[in-house]
Amino acid sequence: MEILVLFLLVSTLSTAAAEDVFVGVNIGANTSSMLHPTDVAALLESHQINHVHLYDADPAMLLALANTSIAVSVSVPNDEIPDISQSNSTAAKWLSQNIKISAPLPYTTILNPFPPSQAHFNKSLNPILIPLLKFLQSTNSHFMISIYPYLEHARSNASVSLDYALFKPLPPNKQAVDANTSLRYDNAFDAMVDAAYSAMASLNFSDVPITAAETGWPSSQGGRDADATSDNARTYNTNLVQHLMKNKSGTPGHPGVAVSAYIYELYDLASKPESQNWGLFEANGEAVYTMEFVGSNETYCAAKAGADEEDVQAALDWACGAGGVDCSALMEGQPCFEPDTLSAHATYAFDSYYQAMGRAEGSCDFNGVATITSTTPSHGSCIVSEAASDKNGSRVNSTAPAAAMDSESSYSSASLANYGYAFSATRFAVGFIALLF
């Protein structure tokens, strides 16, 4: 059994106001290859990253963060754990300086995670987990566990789809259904969280909230995994932030109970092979990929999952024709051609129209085949918002709201051909972490 670290919050480091939900980042133990600590603090603030977890209580980093509004949790090195675990007075001294603590666990401590309602912990860990959960319950603290949809997808032999792992919209027939509860899951993160809730419930703990101690997606695995790309990493982390910060309604099994998370990680740990890149930033502070780190109030328009394909096609034709949307980016070889699906191309056109119309009421309907979402359809070099303006920066010229779209005015296949548009029909941890809430 690997013993990791004892995590304790140094509460004097932060003056940040309590938040109901947050998405923060983990910062590795070896900071020697990073920017100067003051520059790291500035980088965090510039990206509105308001919560961090340090794997090591580096004095310089702590000092730099002490002058910010960033909430900080810090780790006590492994060599200090014996003193704390064997001395009541030492442990009491640490605990007297904190309010809420928890023990982060790897997801592998949960057995039979799907369907979520049948999940339970490895029974051999009960002598540790039951006292831990009692403590968390009595102190109103959070249960922390690592949640990696990427790993579930990579190990599943395609049974956990990429779109499901990335929070991408899914039609009903692609969603996962818990046969015991009839709850539907359109993303792997929520299902994994509910499995953790069920595992706690199997030990008769039903009121301990969850925080994801680690989550994230690699932008590279040294060529060993085609799904470990910067585009997928950006998609996952961006959608994670939107999902947790914008939609604070919890999970299907625990609606209304918001979940917070720490993304792994700010930089790559120096001890990891260079071919494994989970970091958001390079050592010099340059972003590996661009993403928004706060919950956005932005809304977007997407093709509705499960909508009739003929109706979606008619709406797409209208948007690229009478609707005035420039669909040239959907040409083969252009930035928004992939993924080459009707839903993705329709979402591009629908959102372009919606943004061009100033998100006016009724401009995301398209005869019932579109819906408003907080998840941006932009990906990689495909920036959908650019389609809302012409080359002079003015809005597209359209006088008819999409809600009143007439299928008779739909854009013809021949006209679409002029655009060149085409689509296919077709770490177990014995340790503690303190949270500032």
C-alpha positions in Angstrom: 0.0 0.0 0.0 1.5 3.3 -1.0 1.4 6.0 1.5 1.4 9.4 -0.1 1.3 12.6 1.8 -0.5 14.3 4.7 -2.3 17.3 3.3 -3.1 20.2 5.6 -4.4 23.6 4.8 -2.4 26.6 5.8 -5.3 28.9 6.3 -3.3 32.0 6.8 -2.1 31.9 3.2 -5.4 32.9 1.6 -7.9 35.6 2.0 -10.2 34.2 -0.7 -13.8 34.2 0.0 -15.6 30.9 0.5 -17.1 29.5 -2.7 -19.7 26.9 -3.2 -17.9 25.2 -6.1 -14.6 25.7 -7.8 -12.2 24.2 -10.3 -8.6 24.5 -9.2 -5.2 23.0 -10.2 -2.6 20.7 -8.7 1.0 22.0 -8.6 3.7 19.3 -8.6 6.3 18.8 -5.8 9.3 19.7 -7.9 9.1 23.4 -8.7 12.7 23.9 -9.8 11.9 23.9 -13.5 9.0 26.3 -13.2 8.9 30.0 -13.4 9.8 32.0 -10.3 7.1 31.5 -7.7 5.9 35.2 -8.0 5.5 34.6 -11.7 3.6 31.4 -11.1 1.3 33.3 -8.8 0.8 36.0 -11.4 0.1 33.3 -14.0 -2.6 31.8 -11.8 -4.2 35.1 -11.2 -4.1 36.1 -14.9 -6.1 32.9 -15.7 -8.4 33.4 -12.7 -7.3 30.2 -11.1 -8.4 30.8 -7.6 -7.7 27.4 -5.9 -4.5 25.4 -6.0 -3.2 22.3 -4.2 0.6 22.1 -3.7 2.0 18.7 -3.4 4.9 20.1 -1.4 5.0 23.1 1.0 7.7 25.0 -0.9 8.4 28.1 1.2 9.0 30.4 -1.8 5.8 29.3 -3.4 3.8 29.7 -0.2 5.2 33.2 0.3 4.3 34.2 -3.3 0.7 32.8 -2.9 0.3 34.5 0.5 -0.1 37.8 -1.2 -2.9 36.7 -3.5 -6.5 35.8 -3.1 -5.8 32.2 -4.2 -7.1 29.5 -1.8 -4.2 27.1 -1.1 -4.0 23.6 0.3 -0.6 22.3 1.0 1.0 18.9 1.5 3.2 17.8 4.4 6.1 15.7 3.0 6.1 11.9 3.6 9.0 12.1 6.1 6.8 14.1 8.5 3.9 11.7 8.5 5.4 9.3 11.1 5.8 12.1 13.7 2.3 13.3 13.1 0.7 9.8 13.1 2.6 8.7 16.2 2.3 11.9 18.3 -1.1 13.1 19.5 0.4 16.5 20.4 2.0 16.9 17.0 -1.2 15.9 15.3 -3.3 18.2 17.5 -1.0 21.1 16.7 -1.5 20.6 13.0 -5.3 20.0 13.3 -5.7 23.1 15.6 -4.7 25.2 12.7 -7.3 23.9 10.3 -11.0 23.4 10.0 -11.7 20.8 7.3 -9.6 17.9 6.2 -10.0 14.9 4.0 -8.2 11.8 2.6 -7.8 11.6 -1.2 -8.2 8.2 -2.7 -7.6 6.7 -6.1 -10.7 5.6 -8.1 -9.4 2.0 -8.0 -10.6 1.7 -4.4 -14.1 1.6 -5.9 -15.3 -1.8 -7.3 -18.0 -2.3 -9.9 -18.3 1.4 -10.7 -21.0 0.8 -13.4 -23.8 0.9 -13.0 -23.2 3.6 -10.4 -25.9 2.2 -8.1 -23.9 -1.0 -7.6 -20.6 0.5 -6.8 -18.9 -0.4 -3.5 -15.4 -0.1 -1.9 -12.9 -2.8 -1.6 -14.0 -4.4 1.6 -10.5 -4.9 2.8 -10.3 -1.1 3.2 -13.3 -0.8 5.5 -11.2 -0.6 8.7 -9.7 2.6 7.3 -12.6 4.0 5.3 -15.3 3.8 8.0 -13.4 5.8 10.6 -12.4 8.2 7.9 -16.0 8.7 6.6 -17.2 9.2 10.2 -14.7 11.9 10.7 -15.6 13.6 7.4 -19.2 13.4 8.3 -18.7 14.9 11.8 -16.6 17.8 10.5 -18.7 18.6 7.4 -15.7 17.9 5.2 -15.5 16.5 1.7 -14.6 13.0 0.5 -11.9 13.4 -2.1 -11.2 11.0 -4.8 -9.3 11.0 -8.1 -11.7 11.0 -11.1 -10.2 10.3 -14.5 -12.7 9.7 -17.4 -9.6 9.5 -19.6 -8.4 6.4 -17.9 -11.9 4.8 -18.0 -12.0 5.4 -21.7 -8.4 4.3 -22.4 -8.9 1.0 -20.5 -12.4 0.2 -21.7 -11.7 -1.2 -25.2 -14.1 1.5 -26.6 -17.0 0.6 -24.3 -16.6 4.1 -22.7 -16.8 6.3 -25.7 -14.6 9.3 -26.3 -17.5 11.7 -26.5 -18.9 10.3 -23.3 -15.6 10.9 -21.6 -15.2 14.4 -23.0 -18.6 15.8 -21.9 -19.7 16.0 -25.6 -23.4 16.0 -26.4 -24.8 12.5 -26.8 -28.1 11.3 -28.4 -30.3 9.3 -26.0 -29.2 6.0 -27.5 -25.6 6.7 -26.7 -26.1 7.7 -23.1 -25.4 5.3 -20.3 -28.4 4.1 -18.3 -28.3 2.7 -14.8 -30.8 -0.2 -15.0 -31.4 -0.1 -11.2 -32.3 3.6 -11.0 -33.3 4.4 -14.6 -30.9 7.4 -14.3 -29.3 8.5 -17.6 -25.7 9.7 -17.8 -24.4 11.8 -20.7 -20.9 12.0 -19.4 -18.4 9.7 -17.6 -17.5 12.2 -14.8 -21.0 12.3 -13.4 -21.3 8.5 -13.5 -18.0 8.2 -11.7 -19.0 10.7 -9.0 -22.3 8.9 -8.4 -20.5 5.6 -8.2 -18.4 7.1 -5.4 -21.6 8.2 -3.6 -23.0 4.7 -3.9 -19.8 3.2 -2.5 -20.1 5.5 0.5 -23.8 4.6 0.8 -22.8 0.9 0.9 -21.1 1.8 4.2 -24.1 3.8 5.4 -22.8 7.3 4.6 -25.1 9.3 2.5 -24.4 12.9 3.3 -20.6 13.4 2.6 -20.1 15.6 -0.4 -17.4 14.8 -3.0 -14.5 16.8 -4.4 -12.4 15.5 -7.3 -8.8 15.6 -5.9 -7.4 15.0 -9.3 -8.9 15.0 -12.8 -7.6 15.9 -16.3 -6.7 14.7 -19.7 -3.2 14.2 -21.2 -2.2 16.2 -24.3 0.4 13.6 -25.2 1.3 10.0 -24.2 4.3 9.8 -26.4 2.3 8.6 -29.4 0.9 5.6 -27.5 -2.6 6.8 -27.5 -4.3 8.6 -30.4 -6.8 10.2 -28.0 -4.2 11.9 -25.8 -4.1 15.1 -27.8 -4.0 18.8 -26.9 -7.4 19.2 -28.6 -9.0 16.5 -26.4 -7.3 17.8 -23.3 -8.6 21.3 -24.0 -12.1 19.9 -24.7 -12.2 17.9 -21.5 -10.9 20.6 -19.2 -12.9 23.3 -20.8 -16.1 21.3 -20.6 -15.3 20.2 -17.0 -15.1 23.9 -16.0 -18.3 24.7 -17.8 -20.1 21.6 -16.4 -19.1 22.2 -12.8 -19.1 26.0 -12.6 -22.0 26.8 -14.9 -24.2 23.8 -14.2 -24.1 23.6 -10.4 -27.0 21.2 -10.3 -24.9 18.2 -9.2 -25.2 14.7 -10.8 -28.2 12.6 -11.9 -28.0 10.7 -8.6 -27.4 13.7 -6.4 -29.0 16.8 -8.0 -28.3 20.0 -6.3 -25.0 18.8 -4.7 -22.3 20.7 -6.6 -18.9 19.0 -7.1 -15.6 20.8 -7.1 -12.3 19.6 -8.7 -8.6 20.1 -9.0 -7.2 19.7 -12.5 -4.0 17.6 -12.9 -1.9 19.7 -13.4 -0.4 23.1 -13.8 3.0 21.8 -15.1 4.3 18.3 -15.8 5.9 16.7 -12.8 9.7 16.5 -13.4 9.7 12.9 -12.2 7.4 11.8 -15.0 8.6 10.9 -18.5 8.5 13.8 -20.9 6.3 11.8 -23.2 3.5 12.0 -20.7 2.1 15.6 -20.8 -0.8 16.4 -18.5 0.2 20.0 -17.8 -1.8 23.1 -18.7 1.3 25.2 -19.2 4.9 24.8 -20.4 7.7 25.4 -17.9 8.1 29.0 -19.4 4.4 29.8 -18.7 3.2 29.3 -22.3 -0.2 27.6 -22.5 -0.1 24.1 -23.9 -3.6 24.9 -25.2 -6.0 27.8 -24.6 -9.0 27.4 -22.3 -11.2 29.4 -20.0 -10.7 28.6 -16.3 -13.8 30.1 -14.9 -17.4 29.3 -15.3 -18.6 31.3 -18.3 -21.9 33.0 -18.7 -21.6 32.4 -22.4 -24.3 30.3 -24.0 -24.2 28.4 -27.3 -26.6 26.8 -29.7 -26.2 23.1 -30.5 -28.1 20.5 -32.5 -30.5 18.7 -30.1 -29.5 15.1 -29.3 -31.9 12.6 -30.8 -33.5 15.1 -33.2 -34.8 13.7 -36.5 -31.9 13.8 -39.0 -34.1 15.1 -41.8 -35.3 18.0 -39.7 -31.7 18.7 -38.6 -30.6 18.7 -42.3 -33.4 21.1 -43.3 -32.4 23.4 -40.5 -28.8 23.2 -41.5 -29.6 24.0 -45.1 -31.6 27.0 -44.0 -28.8 28.3 -41.7 -26.3 28.0 -44.5 -28.7 29.6 -47.0 -31.4 32.0 -46.0 -30.0 32.2 -42.5 -26.9 33.9 -43.9 -24.3 31.8 -42.1 -21.0 31.4 -43.9 -20.5 27.7 -43.9 -17.3 27.7 -45.9 -15.4 26.5 -42.8 -17.3 23.2 -43.1 -15.6 22.4 -46.4 -13.4 19.4 -46.5 -9.9 20.4 -45.5 -11.2 23.5 -43.6 -10.9 23.8 -39.8 -14.5 22.8 -39.0 -14.9 19.9 -41.4 -14.0 17.4 -38.6 -15.8 15.8 -37.0 -17.6 15.0 -40.2 -21.1 14.4 -38.8 -24.5 16.0 -39.3 -24.8 16.9 -35.6 -21.4 18.6 -35.5 -21.9 20.6 -38.7 -25.4 21.6 -37.7 -24.1 22.8 -34.3 -21.5 24.9 -36.1 -24.2 26.6 -38.3 -26.8 26.9 -35.5 -24.4 28.5 -33.1 -23.0 30.8 -35.7 -26.5 32.1 -36.4 -27.3 32.3 -32.7 -24.2 34.4 -31.9 -24.8 36.6 -35.0 -28.3 37.3 -33.8 -27.0 38.4 -30.4 -28.4 35.3 -28.8 -31.9 36.7 -29.2 -34.8 34.8 -27.9 -36.0 32.3 -30.4 -32.8 32.3 -32.4 -31.8 28.9 -31.1 -34.8 26.8 -32.0 -34.6 25.8 -35.7 -38.1 24.2 -35.6 -37.3 22.3 -32.4 -34.0 20.6 -33.4 -31.6 23.0 -31.5 -31.0 23.7 -27.9 -29.1 26.3 -25.8 -26.0 24.9 -24.0 -23.1 26.2 -21.9 -20.6 24.0 -23.8 -18.8 25.7 -26.6 -18.7 23.9 -29.9 -15.3 25.4 -30.7 -12.4 22.9 -30.9 -8.8 23.1 -32.1 -8.6 25.6 -34.9 -12.4 25.6 -35.4 -13.5 28.7 -33.6 -17.3 28.9 -34.2 -17.8 32.4 -32.9 -15.7 33.7 -35.9 -18.6 32.6 -38.2 -20.9 35.2 -36.6 -19.1 38.1 -38.3 -18.1 38.7 -41.9 -14.6 39.8 -43.0 -15.4 43.4 -42.1 -16.5 42.4 -38.6 -20.2 43.1 -39.1 -22.9 40.6 -38.2 -24.3 38.3 -40.9 -27.3 39.8 -42.7 -30.4 37.8 -41.7 -33.8 39.2 -41.1 -35.7 36.0 -40.4 -35.4 34.4 -36.9 -34.6 30.8 -37.0 -37.7 30.0 -34.9 -39.8 30.9 -38.0 -37.7 29.0 -40.4 -39.6 27.7 -43.4 -38.4 24.4 -44.8 -39.3 25.6 -48.3 -36.5 28.2 -48.1 -33.9 25.7 -47.1 -30.5 25.9 -48.8 -30.3 23.5 -51.7 -27.8 20.7 -52.0 -26.5 22.3 -55.1 -25.8 25.5 -53.3 -24.1 23.6 -50.5 -21.9 22.1 -53.1 -20.8 25.6 -54.1 -19.4 25.9 -50.6 -17.7 22.6 -51.0 -19.8 21.5 -48.0 -20.2 17.8 -47.4 -20.9 15.5 -44.5 -21.2 11.8 -44.0 -24.7 10.5 -43.5 -23.7 8.6 -41.6 -2.6 7.0 -5.3 -4.6 4.7 -2.4 -3.6 7.5 0.0 -3.4 7.4 3.8 -3.2 11.1 4.4 -5.3 14.3 4.7 -6.0 17.3 2.6 -7.7 20.4 4.0 -10.1 22.4 1.9 -11.0 26.1 2.2 -14.7 26.5 1.6 
